[in-house]
């Protein structure tokens, strides 16, 4: 600069300086385009997520340091504080939304077959089982009753006259072949409906206890927990038995009558105080509009809930961490929610819906990850057919990691979002490989070692890219199709 001014006459120097200052001010006033849904920004988010193990570290914190997180437990309370602290550390605005949750506590659980045709003197057969959520209790010393095996809800109704005074086993197999071919959800739905409604139906017919065949595909004599419809009016003892033991009882029943001695001593305590953890990354020019990214914080008590659903919570948390690390601010507010009580009540989702039902139009979209930590191949979405083409830039960004599949449905009906979706909020979830998810789901085997770090990185890349894309679309995608089409 001095060399240039050396050749400028003094009488012109002031005007040159003014011109230079004006030019510099004009350049400074020119706005820098905000990052949006351009290919470069989407690639930056994807690649940054693929290079980070932050989410896997949070998954390890939750599973290894806390462990099981059934609603009402000390583990659930610790998880609330752990997630809230991690979000505050990122600078997010954290709110703990109060939720009253069920507090069911597992007790002793054992069973043995004590009478059957051909039984040698002094011999009994142990049955491996686990109490189902909401189960009632036997006497402390247990109960003994004849066993009745049925293979469908229809058969239970058809044999109603035989039910009173018996222990009923609803023996409905899980279709692993469906799961192996990408239809794990429908396979699970068939068994879960029996697990949920069967014990209550048996109770109404006079059964003294109800058993269900475990809903899952891993035949390693592992029982799968889960919720039931049992309530205080008819709360009989209820449990899931392993596949192997259901098969054993079927074979013995073919030989003749059999009886079981069953002991289950769960307790139902008064509802407990808990919270949804809500962490907001404020938007810029559309801050009053919200995009939810979420997972559920509670788990069953048999293991540490790594697949179901610590990986979903860790992934949702990592969306905020990825954008924070890249110093990216979305146009709309991104709201991370760690839901409480998805497993045995759904009260976290209900509490949020009740608090926000008057302002659902502000909720542009909602994402929940609750299908385990398998490899993601794309996105599931409850958007209208005409909206699908809007996601072409996102699909292009996810193509390099093989996660560009896009499946549209009228409704996803995910656990914590179904009320928002019914209210018109489009729902999304990662489309993941679930062929072996129900090997571990709700079992003692759902631990950190079953989740591959590479899959977690891909998971974060998909939902971070999706969340950012939704938060920066020029126009909202509209209401969920079940409401408008």
Rosetta blueprint (number, residue, H / E / L):
1 X L
2 X H
3 X H
4 X H
5 X H
6 X L
7 X L
8 X L
9 X L
10 X H
11 X H
12 X H
13 X H
14 X H
15 X H
16 X H
17 X H
18 X H
19 X H
20 X H
21 X H
22 X H
23 X H
24 X H
25 X H
26 X H
27 X H
28 X H
29 X H
30 X L
31 X L
32 X L
33 X L
34 X L
35 X L
36 X L
37 X L
38 X L
39 X H
40 X H
41 X H
42 X H
43 X H
44 X H
45 X H
46 X H
47 X H
48 X H
49 X H
50 X H
51 X L
52 X L
53 X L
54 X H
55 X H
56 X H
57 X H
58 X H
59 X H
60 X H
61 X H
62 X H
63 X H
64 X H
65 X H
66 X H
67 X L
68 X L
69 X L
70 X L
71 X L
72 X L
73 X L
74 X H
75 X H
76 X H
77 X H
78 X H
79 X H
80 X H
81 X H
82 X H
83 X H
84 X H
85 X H
86 X H
87 X H
88 X H
89 X H
90 X L
91 X L
92 X L
93 X E
94 X E
95 X E
96 X E
97 X E
98 X E
99 X E
100 X E
101 X E
102 X E
103 X E
104 X E
105 X E
106 X L
107 X L
108 X L
109 X E
110 X E
111 X E
112 X E
113 X E
114 X E
115 X E
116 X E
117 X L
118 X L
119 X L
120 X L
121 X L
122 X L
123 X L
124 X L
125 X E
126 X E
127 X E
128 X L
129 X E
130 X E
131 X E
132 X L
133 X E
134 X L
135 X L
136 X L
137 X L
138 X L
139 X L
140 X L
141 X L
142 X L
143 X E
144 X E
145 X E
146 X E
147 X E
148 X E
149 X E
150 X E
151 X L
152 X L
153 X H
154 X H
155 X H
156 X H
157 X H
158 X H
159 X L
160 X H
161 X H
162 X H
163 X L
164 X L
165 X L
166 X L
167 X E
168 X E
169 X E
170 X E
171 X L
172 X L
173 X L
174 X L
175 X L
176 X H
177 X H
178 X H
179 X H
180 X H
181 X L
182 X L
183 X L
184 X H
185 X H
186 X H
187 X H
188 X H
189 X H
190 X H
191 X H
192 X H
193 X H
194 X H
195 X H
196 X H
197 X H
198 X H
199 X H
200 X H
201 X H
202 X H
203 X H
204 X H
205 X L
206 X L
207 X L
208 X L
209 X E
210 X E
211 X E
212 X E
213 X E
214 X L
215 X L
216 X L
217 X L
218 X L
219 X L
220 X L
221 X L
222 X L
223 X L
224 X L
225 X L
226 X L
227 X E
228 X L
229 X L
230 X L
231 X E
232 X L
233 X L
234 X E
235 X L
236 X L
237 X E
238 X E
239 X E
240 X E
241 X E
242 X L
243 X H
244 X H
245 X H
246 X H
247 X H
248 X H
249 X H
250 X H
251 X H
252 X H
253 X H
254 X H
255 X H
256 X L
257 X L
258 X E
259 X E
260 X E
261 X E
262 X E
263 X E
264 X E
265 X L
266 X L
267 X E
268 X E
269 X E
270 X E
271 X E
272 X E
273 X E
274 X E
275 X E
276 X E
277 X E
278 X E
279 X E
280 X E
281 X E
282 X L
283 X L
284 X L
285 X L
286 X E
287 X E
288 X E
289 X E
290 X E
291 X E
292 X E
293 X E
294 X E
295 X E
296 X E
297 X L
298 X L
299 X L
300 X L
301 X L
302 X L
303 X L
304 X L
305 X L
306 X H
307 X H
308 X H
309 X H
310 X H
311 X H
312 X H
313 X H
314 X H
315 X H
316 X H
317 X H
318 X H
319 X H
320 X H
321 X H
322 X H
323 X H
324 X H
325 X H
326 X L
327 X L
328 X L
329 X L
330 X L
331 X L
332 X E
333 X E
334 X E
335 X E
336 X E
337 X E
338 X E
339 X E
340 X L
341 X L
342 X L
343 X L
344 X L
345 X L
346 X L
347 X H
348 X H
349 X H
350 X H
351 X H
352 X H
353 X H
354 X H
355 X H
356 X H
357 X H
358 X H
359 X H
360 X H
361 X H
362 X H
363 X E
364 X E
365 X E
366 X E
367 X E
368 X E
369 X L
370 X L
371 X L
372 X L
373 X L
374 X L
375 X L
376 X E
377 X E
378 X E
379 X E
380 X E
381 X E
382 X L
383 X L
384 X L
385 X H
386 X H
387 X H
388 X H
389 X H
390 X H
391 X H
392 X H
393 X H
394 X H
395 X H
396 X H
397 X H
398 X H
399 X H
400 X H
401 X H
402 X L
403 X L
404 X L
405 X E
406 X E
407 X E
408 X E
409 X L
410 X L
411 X L
412 X L
413 X L
414 X L
415 X L
416 X L
417 X L
418 X H
419 X H
420 X H
421 X H
422 X H
423 X L
424 X L
425 X L
426 X L
427 X E
428 X E
429 X E
430 X E
431 X E
432 X E
433 X L
434 X L
435 X L
436 X L
437 X H
438 X H
439 X H
440 X H
441 X L
442 X L
443 X L
444 X L
445 X L
446 X L
447 X L
448 X H
449 X H
450 X H
451 X L
452 X L
453 X H
454 X H
455 X H
456 X H
457 X H
458 X H
459 X H
460 X H
461 X H
462 X H
463 X H
464 X H
465 X H
466 X H
467 X H
468 X H
469 X H
470 X H
471 X H
472 X H
473 X L
474 X L
475 X L
476 X L
477 X L
478 X L
479 X L
480 X L
481 X H
482 X H
483 X H
484 X H
485 X L
